[in-house]
């Protein structure tokens, strides 16, 4: 699978009531964008994940754990891959 060269992604921490993540795109539209679906992940699932999928940023589990432990920083964080 080819990557998306030159893309910039912003990540936001949003606290909200539970809901089913479901966008407006059809299954075919999602497949065309190389998206297999949506789901929620618990931090422990991210940390222990051994499957074929890659998270972006790669250290998402550590970053999320830090946010939950230490709170939101005063300034935005610069994230890598």
N, CA, C and O atoms as a GROMACS GRO file, in nm:
protein
  324
    1UNK      N    1   0.085  -0.118   0.000
    1UNK     CA    2   0.000   0.000   0.000
    1UNK      C    3   0.089   0.124   0.000
    1UNK      O    4   0.184   0.132   0.078
    2UNK      N    5   0.060   0.218  -0.084
    2UNK     CA    6   0.134   0.343  -0.092
    2UNK      C    7   0.086   0.439   0.016
    2UNK      O    8  -0.032   0.443   0.050
    3UNK      N    9   0.183   0.516   0.070
    3UNK     CA   10   0.147   0.616   0.170
    3UNK      C   11   0.101   0.744   0.105
    3UNK      O   12   0.094   0.754  -0.017
    4UNK      N   13   0.071   0.840   0.187
    4UNK     CA   14   0.026   0.972   0.141
    4UNK      C   15   0.139   1.071   0.166
    4UNK      O   16   0.149   1.128   0.275
    5UNK      N   17   0.223   1.090   0.067
    5UNK     CA   18   0.340   1.175   0.079
    5UNK      C   19   0.298   1.321   0.097
    5UNK      O   20   0.215   1.374   0.023
    6UNK      N   21   0.358   1.384   0.196
    6UNK     CA   22   0.336   1.526   0.215
    6UNK      C   23   0.214   1.564   0.296
    6UNK      O   24   0.184   1.683   0.308
    7UNK      N   25   0.143   1.469   0.352
    7UNK     CA   26   0.026   1.504   0.431
    7UNK      C   27   0.067   1.557   0.568
    7UNK      O   28   0.171   1.519   0.621
    8UNK      N   29  -0.014   1.641   0.622
    8UNK     CA   30   0.004   1.693   0.758
    8UNK      C   31  -0.121   1.657   0.836
    8UNK      O   32  -0.232   1.680   0.790
    9UNK      N   33  -0.102   1.600   0.953
    9UNK     CA   34  -0.215   1.560   1.035
    9UNK      C   35  -0.210   1.631   1.170
    9UNK      O   36  -0.104   1.641   1.231
   10UNK      N   37  -0.323   1.679   1.214
   10UNK     CA   38  -0.338   1.740   1.345
   10UNK      C   39  -0.420   1.647   1.431
   10UNK      O   40  -0.517   1.587   1.383
   11UNK      N   41  -0.383   1.634   1.557
   11UNK     CA   42  -0.454   1.548   1.652
   11UNK      C   43  -0.507   1.635   1.764
   11UNK      O   44  -0.440   1.728   1.810
   12UNK      N   45  -0.627   1.603   1.810
   12UNK     CA   46  -0.690   1.680   1.915
   12UNK      C   47  -0.742   1.585   2.022
   12UNK      O   48  -0.793   1.478   1.991
   13UNK      N   49  -0.728   1.625   2.146
   13UNK     CA   50  -0.789   1.552   2.257
   13UNK      C   51  -0.926   1.614   2.281
   13UNK      O   52  -0.937   1.732   2.313
   14UNK      N   53  -1.029   1.534   2.264
   14UNK     CA   54  -1.166   1.581   2.282
   14UNK      C   55  -1.235   1.491   2.382
   14UNK      O   56  -1.240   1.369   2.364
   15UNK      N   57  -1.286   1.549   2.485
   15UNK     CA   58  -1.362   1.472   2.585
   15UNK      C   59  -1.510   1.485   2.550
   15UNK      O   60  -1.562   1.595   2.535
   16UNK      N   61  -1.576   1.370   2.536
   16UNK     CA   62  -1.715   1.370   2.493
   16UNK      C   63  -1.785   1.247   2.548
   16UNK      O   64  -1.721   1.152   2.593
   17UNK      N   65  -1.916   1.249   2.545
   17UNK     CA   66  -1.993   1.130   2.582
   17UNK      C   67  -1.968   1.022   2.475
   17UNK      O   68  -1.931   1.052   2.362
   18UNK      N   69  -1.988   0.900   2.513
   18UNK     CA   70  -1.968   0.789   2.420
   18UNK      C   71  -2.061   0.801   2.300
   18UNK      O   72  -2.176   0.841   2.314
   19UNK      N   73  -2.010   0.764   2.184
   19UNK     CA   74  -2.092   0.759   2.064
   19UNK      C   75  -2.027   0.659   1.968
   19UNK      O   76  -1.910   0.624   1.983
   20UNK      N   77  -2.103   0.616   1.870
   20UNK     CA   78  -2.052   0.523   1.770
   20UNK      C   79  -1.982   0.604   1.661
   20UNK      O   80  -2.046   0.685   1.594
   21UNK      N   81  -1.850   0.584   1.643
   21UNK     CA   82  -1.780   0.659   1.538
   21UNK      C   83  -1.824   0.609   1.401
   21UNK      O   84  -1.799   0.494   1.365
   22UNK      N   85  -1.888   0.695   1.326
   22UNK     CA   86  -1.940   0.656   1.196
   22UNK      C   87  -1.946   0.781   1.109
   22UNK      O   88  -2.022   0.874   1.138
   23UNK      N   89  -1.869   0.782   1.004
   23UNK     CA   90  -1.865   0.899   0.917
   23UNK      C   91  -1.972   0.894   0.810
   23UNK      O   92  -2.058   0.805   0.809
   24UNK      N   93  -1.967   0.989   0.721
   24UNK     CA   94  -2.067   1.001   0.615
   24UNK      C   95  -2.030   0.922   0.490
   24UNK      O   96  -2.112   0.908   0.400
   25UNK      N   97  -1.907   0.869   0.484
   25UNK     CA   98  -1.864   0.796   0.365
   25UNK      C   99  -1.920   0.654   0.364
   25UNK      O  100  -1.939   0.593   0.469
   26UNK      N  101  -1.945   0.603   0.244
   26UNK     CA  102  -1.991   0.465   0.230
   26UNK      C  103  -1.873   0.370   0.250
   26UNK      O  104  -1.758   0.414   0.255
   27UNK      N  105  -1.901   0.242   0.261
   27UNK     CA  106  -1.796   0.142   0.271
   27UNK      C  107  -1.702   0.146   0.152
   27UNK      O  108  -1.581   0.129   0.168
   28UNK      N  109  -1.756   0.168   0.034
   28UNK     CA  110  -1.674   0.179  -0.087
   28UNK      C  111  -1.585   0.302  -0.082
   28UNK      O  112  -1.468   0.297  -0.121
   29UNK      N  113  -1.640   0.414  -0.035
   29UNK     CA  114  -1.561   0.536  -0.023
   29UNK      C  115  -1.446   0.517   0.075
   29UNK      O  116  -1.334   0.558   0.048
   30UNK      N  117  -1.476   0.453   0.188
   30UNK     CA  118  -1.371   0.426   0.287
   30UNK      C  119  -1.263   0.337   0.230
   30UNK      O  120  -1.144   0.363   0.250
   31UNK      N  121  -1.303   0.230   0.160
   31UNK     CA  122  -1.206   0.138   0.100
   31UNK      C  123  -1.116   0.211   0.001
   31UNK      O  124  -0.996   0.182  -0.008
   32UNK      N  125  -1.173   0.305  -0.074
   32UNK     CA  126  -1.094   0.382  -0.170
   32UNK      C  127  -0.989   0.468  -0.100
   32UNK      O  128  -0.887   0.503  -0.159
   33UNK      N  129  -1.013   0.502   0.026
   33UNK     CA  130  -0.919   0.580   0.106
   33UNK      C  131  -0.833   0.490   0.195
   33UNK      O  132  -0.762   0.540   0.283
   34UNK      N  133  -0.838   0.359   0.173
   34UNK     CA  134  -0.763   0.261   0.252
   34UNK      C  135  -0.803   0.262   0.399
   34UNK      O  136  -0.720   0.241   0.487
   35UNK      N  137  -0.930   0.287   0.425
   35UNK     CA  138  -0.984   0.285   0.561
   35UNK      C  139  -1.078   0.166   0.572
   35UNK      O  140  -1.175   0.155   0.497
   36UNK      N  141  -1.048   0.077   0.665
   36UNK     CA  142  -1.128  -0.045   0.681
   36UNK      C  143  -1.247  -0.023   0.775
   36UNK      O  144  -1.344  -0.100   0.769
   37UNK      N  145  -1.243   0.080   0.860
   37UNK     CA  146  -1.352   0.105   0.952
   37UNK      C  147  -1.307   0.195   1.066
   37UNK      O  148  -1.194   0.244   1.069
   38UNK      N  149  -1.398   0.214   1.159
   38UNK     CA  150  -1.373   0.298   1.276
   38UNK      C  151  -1.400   0.217   1.401
   38UNK      O  152  -1.486   0.129   1.402
   39UNK      N  153  -1.328   0.245   1.505
   39UNK     CA  154  -1.358   0.186   1.636
   39UNK      C  155  -1.285   0.264   1.744
   39UNK      O  156  -1.190   0.337   1.716
   40UNK      N  157  -1.329   0.248   1.867
   40UNK     CA  158  -1.263   0.307   1.982
   40UNK      C  159  -1.159   0.209   2.034
   40UNK      O  160  -1.178   0.088   2.028
   41UNK      N  161  -1.050   0.261   2.085
   41UNK     CA  162  -0.944   0.179   2.146
   41UNK      C  163  -0.922   0.226   2.288
   41UNK      O  164  -0.914   0.346   2.314
   42UNK      N  165  -0.913   0.132   2.380
   42UNK     CA  166  -0.872   0.164   2.516
   42UNK      C  167  -0.721   0.182   2.518
   42UNK      O  168  -0.651   0.119   2.439
   43UNK      N  169  -0.668   0.267   2.607
   43UNK     CA  170  -0.521   0.283   2.612
   43UNK      C  171  -0.448   0.150   2.628
   43UNK      O  172  -0.343   0.129   2.566
   44UNK      N  173  -0.500   0.061   2.708
   44UNK     CA  174  -0.434  -0.069   2.728
   44UNK      C  175  -0.432  -0.151   2.598
   44UNK      O  176  -0.339  -0.229   2.577
   45UNK      N  177  -0.533  -0.134   2.513
   45UNK     CA  178  -0.534  -0.204   2.385
   45UNK      C  179  -0.426  -0.149   2.291
   45UNK      O  180  -0.363  -0.224   2.217
   46UNK      N  181  -0.406  -0.018   2.295
   46UNK     CA  182  -0.301   0.043   2.214
   46UNK      C  183  -0.164  -0.005   2.258
   46UNK      O  184  -0.079  -0.041   2.175
   47UNK      N  185  -0.143  -0.006   2.388
   47UNK     CA  186  -0.013  -0.044   2.442
   47UNK      C  187   0.022  -0.188   2.408
   47UNK      O  188   0.136  -0.218   2.372
   48UNK      N  189  -0.075  -0.277   2.419
   48UNK     CA  190  -0.048  -0.419   2.398
   48UNK      C  191  -0.075  -0.470   2.259
   48UNK      O  192  -0.069  -0.591   2.236
   49UNK      N  193  -0.106  -0.382   2.164
   49UNK     CA  194  -0.147  -0.426   2.031
   49UNK      C  195  -0.032  -0.493   1.956
   49UNK      O  196   0.078  -0.439   1.947
   50UNK      N  197  -0.059  -0.612   1.903
   50UNK     CA  198   0.040  -0.688   1.827
   50UNK      C  199  -0.005  -0.717   1.684
   50UNK      O  200   0.056  -0.798   1.616
   51UNK      N  201  -0.110  -0.653   1.638
   51UNK     CA  202  -0.167  -0.680   1.507
   51UNK      C  203  -0.094  -0.611   1.394
   51UNK      O  204   0.010  -0.549   1.414
   52UNK      N  205  -0.149  -0.621   1.274
   52UNK     CA  206  -0.083  -0.568   1.155
   52UNK      C  207  -0.100  -0.417   1.134
   52UNK      O  208  -0.027  -0.358   1.053
   53UNK      N  209  -0.193  -0.354   1.203
   53UNK     CA  210  -0.220  -0.212   1.180
   53UNK      C  211  -0.113  -0.126   1.246
   53UNK      O  212  -0.054  -0.163   1.347
   54UNK      N  213  -0.090  -0.010   1.185
   54UNK     CA  214   0.003   0.087   1.241
   54UNK      C  215  -0.075   0.206   1.293
   54UNK      O  216  -0.170   0.252   1.230
   55UNK      N  217  -0.034   0.256   1.408
   55UNK     CA  218  -0.095   0.375   1.464
   55UNK      C  219  -0.011   0.496   1.426
   55UNK      O  220   0.112   0.487   1.416
   56UNK      N  221  -0.075   0.606   1.405
   56UNK     CA  222  -0.004   0.730   1.378
   56UNK      C  223  -0.053   0.836   1.474
   56UNK      O  224  -0.173   0.862   1.482
   57UNK      N  225   0.035   0.896   1.547
   57UNK     CA  226   0.178   0.872   1.549
   57UNK      C  227   0.212   0.734   1.609
   57UNK      O  228   0.133   0.677   1.684
   58UNK      N  229   0.330   0.683   1.576
   58UNK     CA  230   0.369   0.548   1.618
   58UNK      C  231   0.368   0.531   1.769
   58UNK      O  232   0.339   0.422   1.819
   59UNK      N  233   0.400   0.637   1.843
   59UNK     CA  234   0.403   0.629   1.989
   59UNK      C  235   0.272   0.681   2.051
   59UNK      O  236   0.273   0.739   2.159
   60UNK      N  237   0.161   0.660   1.982
   60UNK     CA  238   0.031   0.708   2.027
   60UNK      C  239  -0.002   0.662   2.168
   60UNK      O  240  -0.054   0.739   2.249
   61UNK      N  241   0.027   0.536   2.200
   61UNK     CA  242  -0.004   0.483   2.333
   61UNK      C  243   0.068   0.562   2.442
   61UNK      O  244   0.008   0.596   2.543
   62UNK      N  245   0.197   0.590   2.421
   62UNK     CA  246   0.274   0.666   2.520
   62UNK      C  247   0.223   0.809   2.532
   62UNK      O  248   0.212   0.862   2.643
   63UNK      N  249   0.194   0.871   2.418
   63UNK     CA  250   0.143   1.009   2.420
   63UNK      C  251   0.009   1.017   2.493
   63UNK      O  252  -0.013   1.107   2.574
   64UNK      N  253  -0.080   0.924   2.464
   64UNK     CA  254  -0.212   0.922   2.528
   64UNK      C  255  -0.199   0.896   2.678
   64UNK      O  256  -0.267   0.960   2.759
   65UNK      N  257  -0.113   0.803   2.715
   65UNK     CA  258  -0.091   0.774   2.857
   65UNK      C  259  -0.041   0.898   2.930
   65UNK      O  260  -0.086   0.927   3.041
   66UNK      N  261   0.050   0.972   2.866
   66UNK     CA  262   0.101   1.095   2.926
   66UNK      C  263  -0.007   1.201   2.942
   66UNK      O  264  -0.012   1.269   3.044
   67UNK      N  265  -0.093   1.216   2.842
   67UNK     CA  266  -0.203   1.313   2.852
   67UNK      C  267  -0.298   1.277   2.964
   67UNK      O  268  -0.342   1.364   3.040
   68UNK      N  269  -0.331   1.149   2.975
   68UNK     CA  270  -0.424   1.106   3.080
   68UNK      C  271  -0.362   1.119   3.218
   68UNK      O  272  -0.431   1.151   3.315
   69UNK      N  273  -0.232   1.095   3.228
   69UNK     CA  274  -0.162   1.103   3.358
   69UNK      C  275  -0.133   1.247   3.398
   69UNK      O  276  -0.157   1.285   3.513
   70UNK      N  277  -0.082   1.327   3.304
   70UNK     CA  278  -0.030   1.460   3.337
   70UNK      C  279  -0.123   1.575   3.299
   70UNK      O  280  -0.102   1.688   3.342
   71UNK      N  281  -0.225   1.546   3.220
   71UNK     CA  282  -0.314   1.651   3.173
   71UNK      C  283  -0.263   1.711   3.044
   71UNK      O  284  -0.158   1.674   2.993
   72UNK      N  285  -0.338   1.803   2.992
   72UNK     CA  286  -0.308   1.868   2.865
   72UNK      C  287  -0.196   1.970   2.886
   72UNK      O  288  -0.203   2.049   2.980
   73UNK      N  289  -0.094   1.970   2.799
   73UNK     CA  290   0.014   2.068   2.813
   73UNK      C  291  -0.033   2.208   2.777
   73UNK      O  292  -0.135   2.226   2.710
   74UNK      N  293   0.041   2.307   2.823
   74UNK     CA  294   0.007   2.447   2.793
   74UNK      C  295   0.025   2.482   2.646
   74UNK      O  296  -0.047   2.567   2.593
   75UNK      N  297   0.119   2.417   2.580
   75UNK     CA  298   0.148   2.443   2.440
   75UNK      C  299   0.125   2.315   2.359
   75UNK      O  300   0.142   2.205   2.413
   76UNK      N  301   0.088   2.325   2.232
   76UNK     CA  302   0.072   2.207   2.148
   76UNK      C  303   0.203   2.128   2.139
   76UNK      O  304   0.311   2.185   2.145
   77UNK      N  305   0.192   1.996   2.125
   77UNK     CA  306   0.308   1.910   2.111
   77UNK      C  307   0.338   1.890   1.963
   77UNK      O  308   0.246   1.874   1.882
   78UNK      N  309   0.465   1.889   1.928
   78UNK     CA  310   0.508   1.856   1.793
   78UNK      C  311   0.524   1.704   1.789
   78UNK      O  312   0.603   1.648   1.865
   79UNK      N  313   0.450   1.638   1.702
   79UNK     CA  314   0.453   1.493   1.695
   79UNK      C  315   0.522   1.450   1.565
   79UNK      O  316   0.510   1.517   1.462
   80UNK      N  317   0.592   1.340   1.572
   80UNK     CA  318   0.653   1.284   1.452
   80UNK      C  319   0.567   1.169   1.401
   80UNK      O  320   0.447   1.162   1.428
   81UNK      N  321   0.631   1.080   1.328
   81UNK     CA  322   0.562   0.960   1.281
   81UNK      C  323   0.529   0.881   1.400
   81UNK      O  324   0.469   0.774   1.388
   0.00000   0.00000   0.00000
